[in-house]
Amino acid sequence: MPKKNRYLSPNTPSSSETSASASGFSPAIWWTAKQRIETVDDLLKEIPCRSPKAAEQVRVIYAVGANKFQEHELLLDLFPNIEQIYLFEPIPKLVEHLEEATANLDYVRVFPYAISDHEGIADFHITNNLESSSLLELEKHKEVYPWVEKTETVKVQCRKLETVMHEFNLRAPDLLFVDVQGAEYQIISSLTDKLLSSLKLLYTEASTIEFYKGAKNLRDIQDCLNDRFHFLGFSAQENRVRNHGNALFMNKSLAYTLPDVPPDQQHE
């Protein structure tokens, strides 16, 4: 597999202009107030700069809600030792795209499932931009992005992540990348202690409001992960949309790689 050199500088911006504590959430280790966001993945880009030892340990990546896997090149840049990438995507036309795009990449494998907290068939709501499609109905999303509309509802196969892992004998993830439009908590809360203990990094879409109907928010995800993971930060979707974006968590076992973590928190 081709490797790429890191191109990031330590000054890459990593957060929105509002602090986590001011928003009512637990302070994030990497949160820096009053920095302008350039892209939604700015927080992810901080990993090789602030914790190169953690980046080097990422060998297996799971992208749940892969869409067209637009992050492929970025992940190759950030994590120099990638050996395997597993993609999970339930929309048939996107599954076909992923299979064609990765046909010659022996380190990538595609699974046509909607990962969730249960097994079975479920309604999946397709939107006109595809990227906002979800197991959940649009809620505040309709106010923030009024041009995005549901176009149809299809049936998809839901699977628990660890059920698929065991069935296909998949390697456990070092980085779990979750982007399932409001259903992130369903996945994260269903992970077993065994998987969470081995997981090094979790990068997930999250909101501070009910972006999708019935969706849990960032605080709920923090509470779910608090025992095992440090909350490193939240990067908003864009400066116009401050209440929806991505959150980054690191296993506390890797706290020794973080200069930002006080010594008394490095061995919890």
Number of C-alpha atoms within 10 A of each C-alpha: 11 7 12 15 10 15 10 14 12 11 8 16 20 26 29 27 17 15 19 19 11 9 11 10 14 17 16 19 17 19 23 17 13 12 14 17 20 17 16 22 20 18 24 21 24 21 23 21 17 17 17 16 15 21 23 15 17 21 18 21 24 23 24 26 26 26 24 18 18 9 13 12 10 14 16 17 19 25 25 20 18 22 14 19 21 19 23 23 25 23 23 13 12 17 21 14 14 23 17 10 13 14 13 9 12 11 14 18 16 18 17 21 22 27 28 24 19 17 14 11 13 15 16 21 22 20 17 13 12 18 16 23 26 25 24 19 22 24 16 14 20 15 11 14 11 9 10 18 18 17 12 12 15 14 13 20 17 21 19 19 22 18 13 14 13 11 8 9 10 13 15 17 24 22 23 21 20 25 22 28 23 26 25 24 23 18 18 20 15 15 15 10 10 8 13 18 13 14 21 22 26 24 22 25 25 33 25 17 15 18 24 22 15 13 22 20 22 25 15 16 20 18 12 15 19 15 11 17 24 23 23 21 25 33 30 30 21 16 15 9 12 16 23 24 21 24 27 23 24 22 21 22 17 18 21 17 16 21 12 13 15 12 12 7 11 16 11 10
